[in-house]
């Protein structure tokens, strides 16, 4: 029985590679809903982040961080003290941040 399901970017799916075909053709077996993904991450069946290290480093070099500044006035001189980054004010944009705590 074939059931059509919309699959979007960022969805977690289970695929089966066709062994009889020389091309890299796969069949989608199952699309996991967010609750199933949370359970799989909690049980450490799948990693929390699926991106390869190359994608994390090169493509999204600094796009995962949001910097928050309290004073954005440009009236002062640029001291080294003003350019120091406070680690408590850096927010990590987690791909699973919308999910409830595990």
Secondary structure as the mmCIF struct_conf table of DSSP 4:
data_model
#
loop_
_struct_conf.conf_type_id
_struct_conf.id
_struct_conf.beg_label_comp_id
_struct_conf.beg_label_asym_id
_struct_conf.beg_label_seq_id
_struct_conf.end_label_comp_id
_struct_conf.end_label_asym_id
_struct_conf.end_label_seq_id
TURN_TY1_P TURN_TY1_P1 UNK A 9 UNK A 10
STRN STRN1 UNK A 12 UNK A 17
TURN_TY1_P TURN_TY1_P2 UNK A 19 UNK A 20
BEND BEND1 UNK A 22 UNK A 23
STRN STRN2 UNK A 26 UNK A 32
HELX_RH_AL_P HELX_RH_AL_P1 UNK A 34 UNK A 42
TURN_TY1_P TURN_TY1_P3 UNK A 43 UNK A 44
BEND BEND2 UNK A 45 UNK A 46
BEND BEND3 UNK A 48 UNK A 48
BEND BEND4 UNK A 51 UNK A 51
HELX_RH_AL_P HELX_RH_AL_P2 UNK A 53 UNK A 54
HELX_RH_PI_P HELX_RH_PI_P1 UNK A 55 UNK A 59
TURN_TY1_P TURN_TY1_P4 UNK A 60 UNK A 60
BEND BEND5 UNK A 61 UNK A 62
TURN_TY1_P TURN_TY1_P5 UNK A 63 UNK A 64
STRN STRN3 UNK A 65 UNK A 67
BEND BEND6 UNK A 70 UNK A 70
BEND BEND7 UNK A 76 UNK A 76
TURN_TY1_P TURN_TY1_P6 UNK A 80 UNK A 83
HELX_LH_PP_P HELX_LH_PP_P1 UNK A 84 UNK A 86
HELX_RH_3T_P HELX_RH_3T_P1 UNK A 87 UNK A 89
STRN STRN4 UNK A 90 UNK A 92
TURN_TY1_P TURN_TY1_P7 UNK A 95 UNK A 98
BEND BEND8 UNK A 99 UNK A 99
HELX_LH_PP_P HELX_LH_PP_P2 UNK A 100 UNK A 101
#
